[in-house]
Amino acid sequence: MSPGADTPRFGLGWTQIKVSPPGPSQNLLETPAAAQRRKTRLSNCPALGDDLFNTSVSPPPLCLPGVMLPLKEKDKPIVQKLLSAGCCARCVLRFCCVSVQAAYRQPQQDTLEELRAFISDAEDSKSKDSTAAESTEGKDNDAALSEPPSKRVKLEPSGTDPPSEEAAAGPAAAGPAAAGPAAAGPPAAGPAAAGPAAAGPPAAGPPAAGPAAAGPAAAGPAAAGPPAAGPAAAGPAAAGPPAAGPAAAGPAAAGPGAGPGAGRPAAGPADADAAVKLEDGEPCVCVVCLGILQDLCGPTPAVKIAEKVKAEKYEFDTLVLSVSLPAQLCVREHSCWLHVKKEMREKSMAVDKDDIIQVKEAFKWVMQGLVAKELGGVAVVTRSPFEVGVGFTHPETDADCHFLASTCADCFKPTKNKQSVFTRMAVVKALEKISDAKFLKHYASPPAQPTSSCSPQDVQCLHASVFVAGRYNKFCRSLPQTPWVIDGERRMESSVEELIAAPLLSSFRADEFNFSSSGREDVDVRTLGNGRPFAMELLNPHRSRLSRVEMKQLQETINESSDKIRVRDLQIVSREAMSRMKEGEEEKTKTYTALVWTQKPIQSEDIAFIDHIKDLTLDQKTPLRVLHRRALAVRQRVVHSMNTRFLDSHHFYLGLKTQAGTYIKEFVHGDFGRTKPNLCVLLKTDTDILELDVESVDVDWPPSIQE
């Protein structure tokens, strides 16, 4: 079959398949495995049915939709170079800056077959041109044989010799086939002539043991004898059984007896070895991604990831996949980039290293959809609150980064919390600084072939924090707001935050919590009125949504758990809303009621003037009782108004409305003169505070909820 319209054409994106009855001269560019996969895909098409492979009819050409790989002619040497270096198909796409996600999602082997066809298409064109030229030359030689010698030969100038009969006829005396019908005996053992083979029928004996002819193959049927034992010819291979020597450098003939590789051009010695390794041997581990995009990226790993996520029993409706890669992948990618950099420059390809698709991006393009499908079809969004983390290690190549510690020592500084100085960010920074020549002096390009793939680490699931806000009242004078621990010894049984957090952690199935509030009260201070605003950050909750009814039930559970506190307006809020609790920290006001003791006896008239004091400015040094945890400073605070209620000659109630952050106890007793002015100065007697209650915290947050 002549190379023409009947030859299947393999393109990237649309594969045009012309179905025709199989014949003895049919020539396919596909490997058997690729052909079987193609037939399986076609047989699943309901519109085509089983008649597609009925060879008794000749249906019109079918164009089957595939993945459009935006590769261009100038990409072919890059693809060839990367495949020969040991890169997997998906890494080849990355280096060619292919951003079509569907290209990465198709099976790795299918992509590899398409890339091979992409390369062989160019080599086929070259070989066809070469074959056509040789065929033209052969026809000229045949014409010379059929015509009688010209008498003009005698008129040639003395400096020019006429062509000899041997040169015109082509075959050598010791060649495998004679110009006429071959003798029945075996041919001579000498090497074949450099001219084309004779057009007559082949000899019945075995072919010569010498190397095959360098010219094109004979046009007649294949020789009946066994294949030659010598190396294959440098030209197109004979049409008979393949030689036992190494593959020919030219394209194989498409005559009868051609094997699966017939019609595919052979490469040079090094490329041929690489091609054999890629097609016939076991698939090698990718030198760049270390098997992550090759062996650990597909339906089977997705099922394993999904099973581990299901075991954690999270509630979610969206997800995002995060990937943690070994730092040495950066070194290997840089090495491979330098391997093809010169080729890209020669092809005038305006490609920078930053344009290469990252391994983690390609991994997510393939795996996110597969994992989401296994988890019931949840949506994949970029900013999902639920994150599935996948990590990989490769101890075999951990030492790949070590040379950077000596060449770029300033990039690798040990820190207290880091287990290794060779972090991904440090390696990237070092690769940006090191010159190409210096890099190639210490590291091979392309990188060495690994013997094993990366090892996946445990899947880590993490849900974004959930924030719950509300207001609390404290009715006990022996309950701290937060756990009271001094020198490792707990002083109180419980605390406000613990009483609130326990039911919240149980309902949301969170790992931990962070508690914050609008100010704080001392352990012996009650919080009355509408309560103090608070917010609870629940870390890694396995459940993130509760209905209003469930939140109300949760509030009742907290209130019933203890008579020391009470919670109201419990609700889920956003992270942004949390900031409102701290907004205007210095401007908001608080209202207090204090029970005051006086050293000297007083009458109601002695304290009446206090009711008329407005906006009294205080200078307060950091109180002695909190000096161990707060910096020494003088803070100005304002007492906006005060009122008194006489009890007896030594006691009265003092009501205050003050700026937030005012130390009430220090204002009453003076703190040894560290707060000026103070109540001792105003009443001209020593005073002390016996009880203190917070009546209100004037913050309009969180929104009140009707009971």
C-alpha positions in Angstrom: 0.0 0.0 0.0 1.5 3.3 -1.0 1.8 6.0 1.6 -1.2 8.1 0.8 -4.9 8.6 1.6 -5.3 5.1 2.9 -2.7 5.4 5.6 -4.2 6.3 9.0 -3.2 9.8 10.1 -2.7 10.5 13.8 -3.0 14.0 15.0 -3.2 15.7 18.3 -6.8 16.6 19.0 -8.7 14.8 16.2 -7.7 11.4 15.1 -8.9 10.6 11.6 -9.4 6.9 11.2 -10.2 5.5 7.8 -11.6 2.0 8.1 -10.8 -0.4 5.2 -10.5 -4.1 4.8 -7.2 -5.3 6.2 -4.7 -6.3 3.5 -1.3 -7.9 3.4 0.2 -4.5 2.8 -1.7 -2.5 5.5 0.6 -0.3 7.5 -0.4 1.1 10.9 1.5 3.7 13.0 -0.2 2.6 16.2 1.2 0.1 18.7 -1.2 -2.8 19.4 -2.0 -1.5 22.8 -3.0 1.9 21.4 -5.1 0.3 18.7 -6.9 -1.8 21.3 -7.7 1.2 23.4 -8.9 3.1 20.4 -11.2 0.2 19.4 -12.5 0.1 23.0 -13.3 3.8 22.9 -15.0 3.5 19.5 -17.1 0.5 20.5 -18.6 2.5 23.4 -20.0 5.1 21.0 -23.8 4.4 20.8 -24.1 6.2 17.5 -21.6 4.0 15.8 -22.4 0.6 17.1 -20.7 -2.6 16.2 -20.8 -1.9 12.4 -17.7 0.3 12.8 -15.4 -2.7 12.7 -17.4 -4.5 9.9 -14.7 -4.8 7.2 -17.2 -5.9 4.6 -18.2 -2.3 4.1 -16.2 0.9 3.7 -17.8 3.6 5.8 -16.8 7.3 5.3 -13.9 8.6 7.4 -14.8 9.2 11.1 -13.5 12.2 13.1 -13.6 11.3 16.8 -13.3 14.2 19.3 -10.2 14.0 21.5 -8.0 16.2 23.5 -6.6 19.1 21.5 -3.0 19.5 22.5 -1.9 22.9 21.3 1.6 21.7 20.3 3.3 23.3 17.3 5.9 22.1 14.8 8.7 23.9 16.8 7.7 21.9 19.9 8.6 18.6 18.3 12.4 18.7 19.2 11.5 19.8 22.7 9.1 16.9 23.1 11.7 14.4 21.7 14.4 15.8 24.0 12.2 15.6 27.1 11.0 12.1 26.4 14.5 10.9 25.7 15.6 12.5 29.0 13.1 10.4 30.9 10.2 12.8 31.4 6.7 11.5 31.7 4.0 12.6 29.3 2.4 15.1 31.6 5.8 16.7 32.4 6.4 17.1 28.7 3.1 19.0 28.5 4.1 21.2 31.4 7.4 22.2 29.8 5.5 22.9 26.5 3.3 25.3 28.6 0.1 23.4 27.7 -2.6 24.9 29.9 -5.5 22.8 28.6 -6.6 21.0 31.7 -8.3 18.2 29.8 -4.9 17.2 28.3 -3.6 16.3 31.8 -6.8 14.5 32.7 -6.6 11.9 30.0 -4.7 8.7 30.8 -1.0 9.1 31.0 -0.4 6.3 28.5 -2.8 7.9 25.9 -1.0 11.2 26.2 2.3 9.3 25.7 1.0 7.6 22.6 -0.1 10.9 21.2 3.2 12.5 21.9 5.0 9.6 20.1 2.7 10.0 17.1 3.3 13.7 17.2 7.1 13.1 16.9 6.9 10.3 14.4 4.7 12.5 12.1 7.6 14.8 11.5 10.1 11.9 11.0 7.6 10.2 8.6 7.5 13.3 6.5 11.3 13.4 6.3 11.5 9.7 5.5 8.9 10.0 2.8 10.8 12.8 1.1 14.0 10.7 1.3 12.2 7.7 -0.1 10.7 9.7 -2.9 14.1 11.0 -3.9 15.6 7.5 -3.8 12.7 6.1 -5.8 13.3 8.7 -8.5 17.0 7.9 -8.6 16.1 4.1 -8.9 13.8 4.8 -11.8 16.5 6.7 -13.6 18.9 3.8 -13.0 16.3 1.3 -14.4 15.8 3.4 -17.5 19.5 3.4 -18.0 19.5 -0.4 -17.9 16.7 -0.8 -20.4 18.2 1.5 -23.1 21.2 0.5 -25.2 24.5 2.3 -24.6 24.7 5.6 -26.4 27.3 6.1 -29.1 27.9 9.6 -27.7 30.0 8.0 -25.0 32.8 7.9 -27.4 32.5 11.6 -28.0 32.9 12.4 -24.2 35.9 14.6 -23.4 39.0 12.8 -22.3 38.7 14.0 -18.8 35.3 12.5 -18.2 34.8 8.7 -17.8 31.6 7.2 -19.0 29.5 5.4 -16.3 30.3 1.8 -15.9 27.8 -1.0 -16.3 28.1 -1.9 -12.6 27.3 1.6 -11.6 24.3 1.7 -13.9 22.9 -1.7 -13.0 23.2 -1.1 -9.3 23.7 -4.6 -7.8 27.2 -5.9 -7.0 28.4 -9.1 -8.3 28.2 -10.6 -4.8 24.9 -9.0 -4.0 22.0 -11.0 -2.7 19.8 -10.9 -6.0 20.8 -11.1 -9.6 19.3 -8.8 -12.3 17.3 -11.7 -13.8 15.8 -14.7 -12.1 18.0 -15.8 -9.3 20.0 -18.9 -9.2 18.8 -21.6 -6.9 21.9 -21.7 -4.9 22.7 -19.4 -2.0 24.0 -16.0 -2.7 27.6 -14.9 -2.1 28.5 -13.9 1.4 30.0 -10.6 0.6 28.3 -7.2 1.4 25.5 -6.0 -0.7 26.1 -3.4 -3.4 25.3 0.2 -2.7 22.8 0.5 -5.6 19.2 -0.5 -5.5 18.2 -4.2 -5.5 17.3 -5.8 -8.8 13.6 -5.9 -9.8 13.5 -9.6 -10.5 12.2 -12.3 -8.3 14.3 -13.2 -5.3 16.8 -16.0 -5.0 15.5 -19.2 -3.4 18.5 -19.4 -1.1 19.2 -17.5 2.1 20.3 -13.9 1.9 23.8 -12.9 2.2 25.4 -12.8 5.7 26.9 -9.4 5.1 25.3 -6.1 5.9 22.2 -5.2 3.9 22.3 -2.9 1.0 22.4 0.8 1.5 19.9 1.5 -1.3 16.2 1.1 -1.2 14.6 -2.3 -0.9 13.8 -4.5 -3.9 10.4 -4.0 -5.3 9.7 -7.7 -5.6 8.3 -9.9 -2.9 10.3 -10.8 0.2 13.1 -13.3 0.0 12.2 -16.7 1.1 15.3 -17.3 3.1 15.9 -16.4 6.7 16.9 -12.8 7.7 20.4 -11.6 7.4 22.5 -11.9 10.5 24.4 -8.7 9.9 23.4 -5.2 11.0 20.5 -3.6 9.2 21.0 -1.2 6.3 21.4 2.5 6.7 18.7 3.0 4.1 15.1 1.8 4.1 14.7 -1.8 5.4 14.0 -4.7 3.1 10.4 -5.8 2.7 11.0 -9.2 4.0 11.2 -10.4 7.6 13.1 -8.0 9.8 16.8 -8.4 10.2 18.2 -9.8 13.4 20.5 -6.9 13.9 19.7 -3.5 15.4 17.0 -1.4 13.9 17.6 0.4 10.7 18.1 4.2 10.7 15.7 4.7 7.8 12.0 4.0 7.7 10.9 0.4 7.5 9.3 -0.8 4.2 5.6 -1.3 4.2 5.7 -4.5 2.3 4.4 -7.9 3.4 6.0 -9.3 6.5 6.4 -5.9 8.1 6.1 -5.9 12.0 4.1 -3.5 14.3 6.8 -0.9 13.8 6.6 -0.9 10.0 6.5 2.6 8.5 7.8 4.2 11.7 11.1 5.9 11.3 14.0 4.8 13.4 16.1 7.3 15.3 19.8 7.6 15.7 21.7 5.2 18.1 21.0 7.1 21.3 17.4 8.1 20.4 16.7 4.5 19.2 17.7 3.1 22.6 15.5 5.7 24.3 12.6 4.8 22.0 13.0 1.1 22.7 13.1 1.8 26.4 10.0 3.9 26.3 7.9 1.5 24.1 9.1 -2.0 25.0 10.5 -1.8 28.5 8.9 -1.1 31.9 7.9 2.5 32.3 10.6 4.4 34.1 10.0 6.9 36.9 9.9 10.4 35.6 13.1 12.3 36.3 11.3 15.5 37.1 8.1 14.8 39.0 9.5 11.6 40.5 6.3 9.7 39.6 3.8 12.1 41.1 2.1 12.9 37.8 2.9 9.5 36.5 2.0 6.8 39.1 0.3 8.8 41.8 -2.1 10.8 39.7 -5.2 9.0 38.5 -8.5 7.2 39.5 -6.8 4.7 41.9 -5.0 7.3 44.0 -8.2 9.4 44.0 -10.2 6.5 45.5 -7.6 6.1 48.3 -7.7 9.8 49.1 -11.5 9.8 49.1 -11.6 6.8 51.5 -9.4 8.6 54.0 -11.5 11.8 53.7 -14.7 9.8 54.3 -13.1 8.2 57.4 -12.7 11.6 59.0 -16.5 12.2 58.8 -16.4 15.9 57.8 -19.5 17.7 56.6 -18.8 19.8 53.5 -20.2 20.6 50.1 -17.1 22.1 48.4 -13.4 21.2 48.6 -10.0 22.3 47.4 -6.9 20.1 47.0 -3.6 21.3 48.4 -0.3 19.6 47.5 3.0 19.5 49.4 5.9 18.5 47.2 9.6 17.5 48.0 11.9 20.5 47.7 14.2 18.5 45.3 11.6 18.7 42.6 12.5 22.3 42.2 16.2 21.3 41.5 15.2 18.6 39.1 12.8 20.9 37.2 15.5 23.5 36.9 17.9 20.9 35.6 15.5 19.8 32.9 14.7 23.4 32.0 18.4 24.0 31.3 18.4 20.8 29.2 15.8 22.3 26.8 16.6 26.0 27.3 19.0 26.2 24.4 16.7 24.3 22.1 13.9 26.7 22.9 16.1 29.7 22.2 17.1 28.3 18.9 13.4 27.9 18.0 12.7 31.5 19.0 10.3 30.3 21.6 9.5 33.2 24.0 9.2 30.9 27.0 10.4 31.7 30.5 10.8 29.2 33.3 7.9 30.9 35.1 5.7 29.9 32.2 6.1 26.2 32.9 3.0 24.7 34.5 3.7 23.8 38.1 3.6 20.2 39.2 1.0 21.0 41.9 -1.2 22.7 39.4 -1.2 19.8 37.0 -1.8 17.4 39.9 -4.8 19.4 41.0 -6.2 19.6 37.5 -6.2 15.8 37.3 -7.1 14.9 40.9 -9.5 17.5 42.2 -12.3 16.4 39.9 -11.6 12.7 40.6 -11.6 13.1 44.3 -14.7 15.2 44.2 -16.5 12.6 42.2 -15.6 9.9 44.7 -17.0 12.1 47.5 -20.4 12.3 45.9 -19.9 15.1 43.3 -19.0 17.9 45.6 -18.0 21.2 44.0 -14.4 22.1 43.5 -13.8 25.8 44.3 -10.6 27.8 44.7 -11.5 29.2 48.0 -13.3 26.4 49.6 -13.4 26.2 53.4 -12.6 22.5 53.3 -9.0 21.6 52.3 -7.7 18.1 51.5 -3.9 18.1 51.8 -1.8 15.5 50.0 2.0 15.3 50.6 4.8 13.4 49.1 8.3 12.4 50.1 11.2 10.9 48.2 14.1 10.0 50.5 16.2 8.6 47.6 16.7 12.1 46.2 16.8 14.1 49.4 20.5 14.9 48.8 19.7 16.6 45.5 19.5 20.0 47.3 22.6 19.6 49.4 25.0 21.3 47.0 22.9 24.5 47.2 23.9 24.9 50.9 27.5 25.5 49.8 26.8 27.5 46.7 24.1 29.7 48.2 24.8 29.5 51.9 22.9 32.7 52.8 19.6 31.1 51.6 19.8 28.3 54.1 19.8 29.6 57.6 18.7 27.2 60.4 15.7 28.4 62.5 14.3 27.1 65.7 11.0 25.8 64.4 12.1 24.3 61.0 13.0 20.6 60.9 15.1 21.1 57.8 16.8 24.1 56.2 16.0 22.8 52.8 12.5 24.2 52.6 10.8 24.7 49.3 11.0 28.5 49.5 14.7 28.4 50.4 15.5 26.1 47.4 13.5 28.3 45.0 15.4 31.4 46.3 18.8 29.6 45.8 17.9 28.6 42.3 17.0 32.1 41.4 20.5 33.3 42.5 22.7 30.5 41.2 24.1 30.9 37.6 23.5 28.2 35.0 27.2 27.4 34.7 27.6 27.0 38.4 24.5 24.8 38.6 25.6 22.6 35.8 29.0 22.2 37.5 27.4 20.6 40.6 24.3 18.9 39.1 23.6 16.8 36.0 21.3 18.0 33.2 19.1 16.2 32.5 18.7 14.8 36.1 19.6 11.2 36.9 17.0 8.5 36.6 15.4 7.6 40.0 14.7 4.0 40.9 11.4 4.6 42.7 8.4 6.9 42.8 7.5 9.3 45.6 5.8 8.0 48.7 2.5 9.6 49.5 2.1 10.8 53.1 -1.1 10.7 55.2 -4.0 12.7 53.8 -4.6 15.8 56.0 -8.1 17.2 56.1 -8.6 20.8 57.4 -11.8 22.8 57.6 -11.7 26.5 58.0 -12.6 27.9 61.4 -16.1 28.5 62.4 -16.8 31.6 64.5 -19.6 31.6 67.1 -20.5 34.8 68.9 -22.8 35.8 71.7 -23.0 37.5 75.1 -22.4 36.0 78.5 -23.4 36.8 82.1 -21.3 35.7 85.0 -23.1 35.4 88.3 -20.2 34.0 90.4 -17.4 35.9 92.2 -15.1 32.9 92.2 -15.0 32.1 88.5 -12.2 33.5 86.2 -12.9 34.3 82.6 -10.0 32.1 81.4 -8.3 29.2 83.1 -6.3 30.4 86.1 -3.0 28.6 86.2 0.0 29.8 88.2 3.3 28.0 88.0 1.6 25.1 86.3 -0.9 24.7 89.1 -4.6 25.3 88.4 -6.2 27.6 90.9 -9.9 27.3 89.9 -11.9 24.4 88.8 -13.3 26.0 85.7 -13.6 29.2 83.8 -16.1 31.1 81.7 -14.5 30.1 78.4 -14.4 26.4 79.3 -18.1 26.3 80.3 -19.0 27.8 77.0 -16.5 25.9 74.8 -17.3 22.4 75.9 -20.8 22.2 74.3 -19.6 24.1 71.3 -16.7 21.7 70.7 -19.0 18.7 71.0 -21.7 20.1 68.6 -19.3 21.3 65.9 -16.8 18.4 66.5 -13.9 20.8 66.5 -10.3 20.1 67.5 -9.6 23.2 69.5 -10.9 26.7 70.2 -9.7 30.3 70.7 -11.7 32.6 73.0 -11.9 36.3 72.9 -14.1 38.9 74.4 -14.8 42.7 74.6 -12.6 43.3 77.7 -12.4 41.0 80.7 -13.4 41.0 84.3 -11.5 39.9 87.4 -12.3 36.6 89.0 -14.3 38.3 91.8 -16.3 40.6 89.5 -19.8 39.7 88.2 -21.1 40.6 84.7 -24.7 41.5 84.7 -27.2 43.3 82.4 -27.1 42.2 78.8 -23.7 40.6 79.3 -20.3 40.9 77.7 -19.8 40.2 74.0 -17.6 37.2 73.2 -16.5 35.2 70.2 -15.2 31.6 69.9 -13.1 30.4 67.1 -13.6 26.7 66.6 -10.5 25.2 64.9 -10.9 22.5 62.2 -14.6 21.8 62.8 -15.9 18.6 61.3 -19.4 20.1 61.2 -19.7 23.7 60.1 -23.4 24.5 59.9 -26.1 24.5 62.5 -29.6 25.7 61.9 -31.2 28.5 64.1 -33.1 25.8 66.0 -30.0 23.8 66.6 -28.2 27.0 67.8 -31.0 27.8 70.2 -30.8 24.2 71.6 -27.1 24.6 71.9 -27.5 27.9 73.9 -30.0 26.1 76.2 -27.5 23.3 76.7 -24.8 25.8 77.8 -27.2 27.6 80.2 -28.3 24.3 81.8 -24.8 23.0 82.3 -24.0 25.6 85.1 -25.7 28.2 87.2 -22.5 30.3 87.2 -23.0 31.7 83.7 -25.7 32.4 81.1 -25.3 32.9 77.4 -27.6 34.8 75.0 -27.6 35.8 71.3 -25.6 32.8 70.3 -25.0 32.8 66.6 -22.5 31.9 63.8 -20.7 34.9 62.4 -18.0 35.5 59.8 -14.4 36.2 60.4 -14.9 39.7 59.1 -17.6 40.4 61.6 -15.2 39.4 64.4 -13.4 42.7 63.9 -16.4 44.7 65.0 -16.0 43.4 68.5 -12.6 45.1 68.7 -13.5 48.2 66.7 -13.6 51.4 68.9 -12.0 49.6 71.8 -10.9 52.9 73.2 -14.1 54.8 72.5 -16.7 52.5 73.8 -18.1 52.9 77.3 -18.8 50.6 80.2 -21.1 50.9 83.2 -20.1 49.7 86.7 -21.5 49.5 90.2 -19.0 49.4 93.1 -19.5 48.9 96.8 -17.2 51.4 98.5 -15.8 51.4 102.1 -14.6 54.7 103.7 -12.2 54.9 106.6 -13.9 57.9 108.3 -17.7 58.1 108.9 -19.6 59.9 106.2 -23.1 61.3 105.6 -25.1 61.3 102.4 -24.2 65.0 102.0 -20.5 64.2 102.0 -20.8 62.2 98.8 -23.5 64.1 97.0 -21.0 66.3 95.1 -19.7 63.2 93.3 -23.0 63.1 91.3 -22.1 66.3 89.6 -18.6 65.4 88.4 -18.4 64.9 84.6 -15.7 63.7 82.3 -13.0 63.4 84.9 -9.6 62.6 83.3 -7.4 60.1 85.1 -3.7 59.3 84.7 -3.3 55.7 85.5 0.0 53.9 85.8 -0.1 50.2 85.1 -1.6 48.7 88.3 0.8 46.7 90.5 -1.5 43.7 90.3 -1.1 43.4 86.5 2.4 44.7 86.1 3.7 41.2 85.6 1.7 40.8 82.3 1.4 44.4 81.1 4.0 47.0 80.2 4.7 49.9 82.5 3.0 53.0 81.2 0.7 55.9 82.1 -2.7 55.7 80.4 -5.2 58.4 80.3 -8.8 57.3 80.9 -12.0 59.3 81.3 -14.8 58.9 83.9 -17.8 60.3 82.0 -20.2 60.3 85.0 -20.8 59.0 88.5 -23.7 58.6 90.9 -23.9 57.5 94.6 -26.3 55.7 96.8 -25.7 56.1 100.6 -25.9 52.8 102.7 -24.4 53.6 106.1 -21.6 55.7 107.6 -18.8 53.6 106.1 -20.5 52.2 102.9 -22.1 53.5 99.8 -22.7 52.3 96.2 -20.8 54.2 93.5 -22.1 54.0 89.9 -19.7 54.9 87.1 -19.8 55.2 83.3 -16.3 55.2 82.1 -14.1 54.9 79.0 -13.2 51.3 78.2 -10.0 50.2 79.8 -10.4 52.2 83.0 -9.1 50.4 86.1 -12.1 50.9 88.5 -10.5 49.3 91.6 -7.4 51.5 91.3 -9.6 54.6 90.9 -11.3 53.8 94.2 -8.3 53.0 96.4 -5.7 54.9 94.5 -3.1 52.1 94.1 -0.6 53.9 96.3 -1.0 57.1 94.4 -0.4 55.5 90.9 -3.9 56.7 89.8 -4.5 60.4 90.0 -7.0 61.8 90.9 -8.7 59.0 92.8 -11.6 58.6 95.2 -9.4 58.9 98.2 -8.3 62.4 97.1 -11.9 63.4 96.3 -13.3 62.3 99.7 -10.1 63.2 101.6 -10.1 59.8 103.3 -8.9 56.3 102.6 -11.4 54.2 100.6 -11.4 50.7 99.3 -13.6 48.6 97.0 -15.5 45.6 98.4 -17.5 44.4 95.4 -17.7 45.3 91.7 -20.2 44.5 89.1 -20.2 45.2 85.3 -23.6 46.5 84.5 -23.2 46.9 80.7 -20.7 46.8 77.9 -21.9 49.3 75.4 -21.0 47.5 72.2 -23.8 46.9 69.6 -22.5 43.5 68.6 -23.4 40.7 68.1 -26.9 41.5 66.9 -29.5 40.6 69.4 -31.8 37.6 68.8 -35.4 37.6 70.0 -36.0 35.0 72.6 
